Amino acid sequence: MFMRKLALAAALGVAGLGAAYTPTASAGVAVGVSIRAPWFAPPAPIVERVGVRPGYVWIPGYYRWGGVRYAWVGGYWVHARPGYRWYPSRWETCGRHWCYRGGRWVR
């Protein structure tokens, strides 16, 4: 009789622990974005004709890599920074790929 009660208590204990355990939910969804460096050079820059605007510097346009193809980003005017010169952006080879180096102000 004692053994039956012990077995019943053990079975109820294991069942209770199993019911109390709730694993965390996982949706199993993975999202990733990968924009790799281009294998081929960008096209020749588009010539943008601009005038003179005192107190401003023209930042020339450039080609932006969108993961599949290049897209042209037009140039724009910015306030001049006294004592600085604008060093324009450029595309250069990085091993077997092409890398974009953004423009910057140089003293």
C-alpha positions as CSV (number, residue, x, y, z in Angstrom):
1,M,0.0,0.0,0.0
2,F,2.8,2.4,0.9
3,M,4.5,1.7,-2.5
4,R,1.3,2.5,-4.4
5,K,1.0,5.8,-2.6
6,L,4.6,6.6,-3.2
7,A,4.3,5.8,-6.9
8,L,1.2,7.9,-7.2
9,A,2.8,10.8,-5.4
10,A,5.9,10.6,-7.7
11,A,3.7,10.4,-10.8
12,L,1.7,13.4,-9.7
13,G,4.9,15.3,-8.9
14,V,6.4,14.7,-12.3
15,A,3.1,15.6,-14.0
16,G,2.9,18.8,-12.0
17,L,6.5,19.8,-12.9
18,G,5.8,19.1,-16.6
19,A,2.7,21.3,-16.5
20,A,4.6,24.1,-14.7
21,Y,7.4,24.1,-17.3
22,T,6.5,26.4,-20.2
23,P,9.2,26.8,-22.9
24,T,9.7,30.3,-24.3
25,A,8.0,30.9,-27.6
26,S,10.0,31.3,-30.8
27,A,8.6,32.4,-34.1
28,G,11.5,31.0,-36.1
29,V,11.7,34.0,-38.3
30,A,15.0,35.4,-39.4
31,V,15.4,38.7,-41.3
32,G,18.8,39.8,-42.7
33,V,20.0,42.6,-45.0
34,S,23.3,42.3,-46.7
35,I,24.6,45.0,-49.0
36,R,27.9,43.8,-50.4
37,A,30.5,46.0,-51.9
38,P,30.2,46.2,-55.7
39,W,32.4,44.1,-57.9
40,F,32.4,46.6,-60.7
41,A,33.3,50.3,-60.9
42,P,30.7,53.0,-60.9
43,P,29.9,54.8,-64.1
44,A,31.6,58.1,-65.0
45,P,30.3,61.0,-62.8
46,I,27.6,63.1,-64.3
47,V,28.8,66.6,-65.1
48,E,26.8,69.1,-63.1
49,R,27.0,72.7,-64.2
50,V,26.9,75.2,-61.3
51,G,27.5,78.8,-61.0
52,V,29.3,80.8,-58.3
53,R,27.6,81.4,-55.0
54,P,29.5,83.6,-52.5
55,G,29.9,82.1,-49.1
56,Y,29.1,78.5,-50.2
57,V,30.9,75.5,-51.6
58,W,29.5,73.1,-54.1
59,I,29.6,69.5,-53.0
60,P,29.6,67.4,-56.2
61,G,27.2,64.5,-56.8
62,Y,28.3,60.9,-56.6
63,Y,27.1,57.4,-57.3
64,R,25.6,55.5,-54.4
65,W,25.7,51.7,-54.3
66,G,22.2,50.2,-53.6
67,G,23.1,46.6,-53.4
68,V,22.2,45.8,-57.0
69,R,23.1,48.9,-59.0
70,Y,24.5,52.4,-58.7
71,A,22.2,55.4,-58.3
72,W,23.2,59.0,-58.9
73,V,22.9,61.4,-55.9
74,G,23.0,65.0,-57.0
75,G,25.3,67.7,-55.7
76,Y,24.4,70.5,-53.3
77,W,25.6,73.7,-51.8
78,V,26.9,74.0,-48.2
79,H,28.1,77.0,-46.2
80,A,31.9,77.5,-46.7
81,R,34.1,76.8,-43.6
82,P,36.8,79.4,-43.3
83,G,40.3,77.8,-43.2
84,Y,39.0,74.5,-44.6
85,R,38.9,73.0,-48.1
86,W,36.4,70.3,-49.2
87,Y,38.0,67.1,-50.2
88,P,35.5,65.3,-52.5
89,S,34.2,61.7,-52.1
90,R,35.6,59.0,-54.4
91,W,35.3,55.4,-55.3
92,E,38.4,53.2,-55.0
93,T,39.4,49.6,-55.3
94,C,39.5,47.6,-52.0
95,G,40.9,44.2,-53.1
96,R,38.5,42.7,-55.5
97,H,35.7,45.1,-54.6
98,W,35.0,48.9,-54.9
99,C,34.7,51.0,-51.8
100,Y,33.1,54.4,-51.3
101,R,35.1,57.0,-49.4
102,G,33.0,60.0,-48.4
103,G,34.1,63.6,-48.8
104,R,35.4,65.6,-45.8
105,W,36.7,69.0,-44.8
106,V,40.5,69.3,-44.7
107,R,42.3,72.1,-42.9
